[in-house]
Amino acid sequence: MPTTPGVYRFRDHEGTVIYVGKARNLRNRLSSYFGDSATQHPRTAAMVRASAGVDWVVVPSEIDALQLEYSWIKEYEPRFNVRFRDDKSYPYIAVTMSEEYPRVFATRAKQRPGIRYFGPYPQGWVIRDTLERLMLRTFPLRTCGAAEFRRQQLLGRPCLLGEIGKCSAPCAGRISAEEHRQIARELCAFLDGRADEVIDKLVAEMKEFAARHEYEEAARLRDEVASLRAALQQSAVVLSNEVIADVFAVSADELQAAVEVFHVRAGRVTGQRGFVVDRSADVDPGELIEQVLVRYYGEADPAAIPAEVLVSEEMVDSAALAGWLARKRGRPVQVRQPRRGKKRQLLEAVAANADQALSRHKLRRGADLVSRGQAMSELQELLDLPAAPLRIECIDISSHGGDDAVASVVVFEDGLPVKSEYRTYVIEHAPDDTAAVRQAVQRRYRDRPGSGPYRPGLLLIDGGLPQVNAAGSVTEAAGIPIRGLAKRLEEVWAPGIDHPVILSRRSEGLYLLQRLRDEAHRVAIGQHRKRRRKKVRESRLDAIPGLGPARRAALIIRFGSLRAIRAASRDELMKTPGVGPALAESIERTLAAETVEPSVDMATGEIFDHA
């Protein structure tokens, strides 16, 4: 083993990576795993026992080791590394600066280029209250989606928000594109912590109006300044205006840790986030918070990385972490643990929040842990399983008369959903439901053995004996226990068994199986609807003479829906790349001649318009 920096991987007997780590000295770090197991932490000993081999890659520096460790953890998702089991998504305020007329809205989606994000905020109502009650009168930016904006453009009149003064109504031509963009810039400056600049500018304008005896305009600006100051009161001033930092604190026990993050911009706390991680390996608090920082900033927008990161625990490799963050940000980054002063006081407040978050999580988890443990014990006993099914996967099929079939796979671990491991498969050439189940199971298990961090302790099929037998013919060699849950009497079927198992209606085990089945059904039918609507939309556009795949895709990107394309004028259609006068006339004539009839979704009874 070399004595240089590097990254190592432990693998199990199937070749699956179960742990990734980095080391300043590979020989010293790896040797520590092969000492007396009696002196090791139980989780470390369990990881070594589960391993069949270890390999490593030598890198030039600790910063490179940090980058490679992050890449491997993201790629393999090893089960003995710190696992982010909390799947909450936090709301942000987003401003689409890449659009001609920028839009402001609340979102929980992942960050996309061309959009500026501010937050995160702990609750969605905080954003709604801040935007709707306080900010939109001062910064009347559009909030509508693309389809609604285009509709109001065609109508030539503003929507309700434009009428009541909460939108500057660029759709109706009340403001130019550049004036609207300037409003967006001022909103971004306010949200970015430069609120004093915006308020000073408004106060100066208010005084100018008052000096010219234009008291109505002066009163309007006075009210806007009061609204902005009220919004600022929600973010207390804690540090000097020059401070831009993220403050991390961790509170941990032997199994879990709660992490709290406060985002400080221009001295004010502008956002807060908290999450819980599972500690699957023996790591000290400093190493734990380092892993959290690597995971947190690994997928972050480089512009969102602050100049200073304050942490509650001392880290051995803080210099390497600071170098890695500086490389991502393009500017220097400090990572340190404050010892005194206002920053230390703020860190202690964040740490108190982390302690409270861990206590609340343990209370909630403890209340639910008994029922989940009881459910898995019941399933092991009543379904004659070799062990308690700590990981259960469920497959469901959704189709419309056999067409556009989609299979969903949902995953529960310890009785809780793991949404990052959900999968969907498009089923092709399946004459019936059993053939679709067989194809889905084959693609999930036979063609991809050992998929996922664990092999499931139970595979649940939404269906009766025919579906279970079809799936059992595939999974028999893989050694995965398989059962089916039939809807009629909620009976549980096993392959090749003529009589089902009937669980008590009050059984925690049956309740867990029902949750799995319902979740798989929700995912499958959602994906199936998307495919059907996309197919209907594209098939209608296929009927237009002269419209090829590239121009069809351009129309869909520009207008978003078939109804919006049908409502667009010929001039609007010609603004789409590749659409000239002749093609625009063909589109307009073909779609105008269609009769749109509603359809019924046979799975749910929902009536919807194809357009």
Protein Blocks (a to p, Z undefined) as FASTA:
>chain_A
ZZbdcddddddfkopafbdcddfblmlmmmmmmmcfklpcfklmmmmmmpgbdcddddfb
lklmmmmmmmmmmmnopakbccdfblcdcddddddfkbmbdcddddfbdcdehiaceddd
fbfklmmmmmmmmmmmmmccdfbdfklmmmmmmnopacfklmnopaghlmnopacfklmm
mmmmmmmmmmnopammmmmmmmmmmmmmmmnopaklmmmmmmmmmmmmmmmmmmccfbdf
klccddddddddfkbccddddddeehiafbdcddddddfbdcdfklmmmmmmmmmmmmgc
fklpcfbdcdfbdcfklmmmmmmmmmmnopacdddddfbdjklmmmmmmmmmmmmmmmmm
mmmmmmmmmmmmmmmmmmmmmnopabdcfbacddddddeehiaiacdddddeehiacfkl
gccdddehiabfklmmmmmmmmmmmmmghiajbdcfbdcdeddfklmmmmmmmmmmnopa
cddddfklopacdehiabdcdddfklmklmmmmmmmmmmmmmmmmmmmmmmmmmmmmmmm
mmpghiafklmmmmmmmnopaklmmmpcfklmmmpghiafklmmmmmmmmmmpccddddd
fknopacdfZZ
